[in-house]
Structure formats: C-alpha cells, structure tokens
Amino acid sequence: MKIHFYWGEVLDYFEHLVSERDIFLNPERHDGLLSDDESFSRSKRYFWAITTLKELDLSISDNLLQIRRLLDARAPVTIEKLRKAELEDARSCLEIRYKEIEGVATKLREKRQEAGDLRDGVRLIRSSPHLFSLDILILTPHSCLAPVPLSRVALQPD
C-alpha cells in the first residue's frame, strides 16, 4: 500500500508552495508578504492552494474511511481462525498506515489554514493600509513611544 507515500508527496508540495515559516529571518521578504504584485500572483497562489487543499481534504477523508472499513471488516469465522496471525499482521500494518495518513491529513488542514491566513493578510493590508501602521505601533516597544494625550489621537470611525 503506497497511498501514504503519495499523500506525503502531496504534503511536501504544499509545504514548499505555501511555506513562509522562516521568512522572519529575511526582513525584506517578510515585508514583501504585506503586499502583492499587480497581477495578484501571491493571492492567486494562496486561493488556488486553499481550494485545492479543500478538495484534497475530501479525498484523504474518503481514503481514511475506506481504510477504517477494511480494519473493521472481518472474514468468515473459519478464515479468521485459520489465518489469525496473518490477518493480525495485515491489520497492524494497515493501522500504522492509517495513522500516517491521518497525520498527513492533519498537516494538510493546517497548511490550508496557513494559506488562508497568508491570503487574508495580503488582502487585509491591500484593502486597509492604515492597519499596517497600527501593526507597527503594536509591535514597537513602549520605551520608543512618546506618550500622546488622548485628546490628540484621531479616531477613525468604523
């Protein structure tokens, strides 16, 4: 049964496509995540990843259901008795594969969430650039900020 291998390949592909985990080590690339190019290539990539991962989630869930049914199925009593050790080994191997595929399914769901977060971040910054300055304010250490009386703060209506 090589299905776990193929699902692992799919996960590796999306890990590469959507991964922005160590981008914080490169400030220029990190800041580049806050915007998109004129053709919205980053947003399109995230949208494609989200919709594809949604469909893959259905497929991998079906695979897991099929494996669970195989694990729960039993042969006629006489065959179960005659081949007890053989069937137990097969079920044990299948249970291991089930858990591996289940782990991949979880990681693919996390990758879908990550792609959604990245897409929403690009969309949020593009549609509300004033929020970027709020992010800077929130992330700036208090020692670098001068106190500002509330009467001088202009509040924007929602």
Secondary structure, 3 states (H helix, E strand, C coil): CCHHHHHHHHHHHHHHHHCCHHHHHCHHHHHHCCCCCCCCHHHHHHHHHHHHHHHHHHHHHHHHHHHHHHHHCCCCHHHHHHCHHHHHHHHHHHHHHHHHHHHHHHHHHHHHHHHHHHHHHHHHHHHCCHHHHHHHHHHCCHHHCCCCCHHHCCCCCC
